[in-house]
Amino acid sequence: MRRDGPSPTVTGTCSAPRSPVETDYTARAGVRATRGLLAGPCPPTAVIYDNDVMAAASVAALTGDGVRIPADLAVLPGTDSRCASWCTRR
């Protein structure tokens, strides 16, 4: 998680704001954190990732789990690298 700049809150289907989830910058950590958020009592409708690797890995893993991107979950990559362009809406 970046510590410089604004620190957005994340809101989901519940009205209470949610704090950012801290992970390392790996694909595995992004998937694990996202699955944890989705398994909670108030799953988010969108997740903003700090890097494209975590976002792309989460899209791949979650679509395999049956999550519809973006119908069930909007995924917003944190940077605009070539990796982000490889993820397509299904």
Secondary structure as a PSIPRED ss2 file (coil, helix, strand):
# PSIPRED VFORMAT (PSIPRED V4.0)

   1 M C   1.000  0.000  0.000
   2 R C   1.000  0.000  0.000
   3 R C   1.000  0.000  0.000
   4 D C   1.000  0.000  0.000
   5 G C   1.000  0.000  0.000
   6 P C   1.000  0.000  0.000
   7 S C   1.000  0.000  0.000
   8 P C   1.000  0.000  0.000
   9 T C   1.000  0.000  0.000
  10 V E   0.000  0.000  1.000
  11 T C   1.000  0.000  0.000
  12 G E   0.000  0.000  1.000
  13 T C   1.000  0.000  0.000
  14 C C   1.000  0.000  0.000
  15 S C   1.000  0.000  0.000
  16 A C   1.000  0.000  0.000
  17 P C   1.000  0.000  0.000
  18 R E   0.000  0.000  1.000
  19 S C   1.000  0.000  0.000
  20 P C   1.000  0.000  0.000
  21 V C   1.000  0.000  0.000
  22 E C   1.000  0.000  0.000
  23 T C   1.000  0.000  0.000
  24 D C   1.000  0.000  0.000
  25 Y C   1.000  0.000  0.000
  26 T C   1.000  0.000  0.000
  27 A H   0.000  1.000  0.000
  28 R H   0.000  1.000  0.000
  29 A H   0.000  1.000  0.000
  30 G H   0.000  1.000  0.000
  31 V H   0.000  1.000  0.000
  32 R H   0.000  1.000  0.000
  33 A H   0.000  1.000  0.000
  34 T H   0.000  1.000  0.000
  35 R H   0.000  1.000  0.000
  36 G H   0.000  1.000  0.000
  37 L H   0.000  1.000  0.000
  38 L H   0.000  1.000  0.000
  39 A H   0.000  1.000  0.000
  40 G C   1.000  0.000  0.000
  41 P C   1.000  0.000  0.000
  42 C C   1.000  0.000  0.000
  43 P C   1.000  0.000  0.000
  44 P E   0.000  0.000  1.000
  45 T C   1.000  0.000  0.000
  46 A E   0.000  0.000  1.000
  47 V E   0.000  0.000  1.000
  48 I E   0.000  0.000  1.000
  49 Y C   1.000  0.000  0.000
  50 D C   1.000  0.000  0.000
  51 N C   1.000  0.000  0.000
  52 D H   0.000  1.000  0.000
  53 V H   0.000  1.000  0.000
  54 M H   0.000  1.000  0.000
  55 A H   0.000  1.000  0.000
  56 A H   0.000  1.000  0.000
  57 A H   0.000  1.000  0.000
  58 S H   0.000  1.000  0.000
  59 V H   0.000  1.000  0.000
  60 A H   0.000  1.000  0.000
  61 A H   0.000  1.000  0.000
  62 L H   0.000  1.000  0.000
  63 T H   0.000  1.000  0.000
  64 G H   0.000  1.000  0.000
  65 D C   1.000  0.000  0.000
  66 G C   1.000  0.000  0.000
  67 V C   1.000  0.000  0.000
  68 R C   1.000  0.000  0.000
  69 I C   1.000  0.000  0.000
  70 P C   1.000  0.000  0.000
  71 A C   1.000  0.000  0.000
  72 D C   1.000  0.000  0.000
  73 L C   1.000  0.000  0.000
  74 A E   0.000  0.000  1.000
  75 V E   0.000  0.000  1.000
  76 L E   0.000  0.000  1.000
  77 P C   1.000  0.000  0.000
  78 G C   1.000  0.000  0.000
  79 T C   1.000  0.000  0.000
  80 D C   1.000  0.000  0.000
  81 S C   1.000  0.000  0.000
  82 R H   0.000  1.000  0.000
  83 C H   0.000  1.000  0.000
  84 A H   0.000  1.000  0.000
  85 S H   0.000  1.000  0.000
  86 W C   1.000  0.000  0.000
  87 C C   1.000  0.000  0.000
  88 T C   1.000  0.000  0.000
  89 R C   1.000  0.000  0.000
  90 R C   1.000  0.000  0.000
